[in-house]
């Protein structure tokens, strides 16, 4: 990730669920949501049905970028970036690299990781996860751009049972990962600015390595060294060398990094050395993964591939997880950067992603020993086309539901009739925790429907659904009050420049009868989004026609996230008919 982008972004800126925190006044009329349904229907999955020995990639659809992976025995654990989403650093478990279980978030204590008052693309990103067999301990290392944490590490003996307290590591830069050598010695590699800040050109970065004191969990002062300056070919002024991972094979050390920025020129490159502290020599076959060479209008386009990590999979076959995007028909990126997987051929001197230098396909053969594709069944994370229904009757909310800038438990309550959201006095545009329960958009074509039972008391009250790329790029579709009447209103919020105010406009509104619960619907077909309501449970009335999803795209709105779909309530509404 680009450090200058990070600095710009920064400058812009389970138990039964009961009650609400001090930010939320317990009201007599909090909205009650029920019968939530999200249905994805992308054409690529219709056109490419799976055979019994196949599975889809991406393995994590929606905003799950910057994957890192590790293994202990037959257990694989994978983490991703989460930015200001809460809990921080989603983590998944698998036995076969096909079927994944969502374990929630690593950083789930707001007293330790607090992304309040920050833009959505700050928070935490680019985690690393490593199992150390010498002390039977898992390490998760990450950069936290909130709460004064910077680079931190947390540890556990069992990722399914939670993690320890964050430990500050005392060095700068971003994208850290940790490596343990055969003798148990630890090293941390990360992206940083050149020494003394002397950049030769925009995007000039270096990779540093530190020796790590395993007993005291800190880097050893004075042990830092630059091992890559600029990138593969310094004479060509390569940009944004980042996301380093260190490996050892056949007595040699391999340093794998992303290069070229996280957009259309994203690539994965690799270096080799006799020592973990270099010198590192780039492979003559670089890059080993990219999608930058192919036509813009190719079918089933996957782009931006890079930011990868390797793991030895079943049958000692290597696999690599990495981020990439699936743009819509207008080349916009509403689903965000997702987690993909490919087999890796490491039979030669350097690893190469199999089929990673040709246009990526939507499916692949299951690894050796993966006998059944259970994605979307028996509690495993779904992919392809699927439907997610939630009646909010369980006292444990699905891990796919997340908060923004704070825990979801602060504003929700599970009742016999559904999910109650106790509204904060914050607006969706505020750089504060909002009383919004979010679900990631996971398809370019989807339909979302929910039922809401709600009677606002004034025009300051609103509850409904929201499609959000960030605090300055979103749509709000909800029920509010004007005089003594009730309305459903569609608001578009957009910040056209970084230093500009958010421009809020009412796209359309309609007077409605709320004697009975109302159904709200959001649909997308690529770049075209529609919002509708029903008062009888059958007939939906469109509000605002077809609106563009451009502001919900990463490449238009900026930042690093994908579109989030939320159940929203506020006592600070400004979307008035």
Buried (B, 14 or more C-beta within 10 A) or exposed (E): BBBEBBEBBBEBBEEEBEEBBEBBEEBEEBBBBBBBBBBBBBEBBEEBEBEEEBBBBBBBBBBBBBBBBBBBEEBBBBBBBBBBBBBBBBBBBBBBBBBBBBBBBBBBBBEBBBBBBBBBBBBBBBBBBBBBEEEEBBBBBBBBBBBEBBBBBBBBEEBEEEBBEBBBBEBBBBBBBBBBEEEEBBBBBBBBBBEEEEBEEEBBBBBBBBBBBBEEBBBEEEBBEEBBBBBBEEEEEBBBBBBBBBBEBEEEBBBBBBBBBBBBBBBBBBBBBEEBBBEBEBBEBBBBBBBBEBEEEEEBBBBBBBBBBBBBBBEEBBBBBBBBBBBBEBBBBBBBBBBBBBBBBBEEEBBBBBBBBEBBBBBBEBBEBBEEBBBBEEEBBBBBBBEBEBBBEEEEBEBBBBBBBBBBBBBBBBBEBBBBBBBBBBBBBBBBBBBBBBBBBBBBBBBBBBBBBBBBEEBBBBBBBBBBBBBBBBBBBBBBBBEEEBBBBBBBBBBEEEEEEBEBEBBBBBEBEBEEBBBBBBBBBBBBBBBBBBBEEEEBEBBBEEBBBBBBBBBBBBBBBBBBBBBBBBBBBBBBB
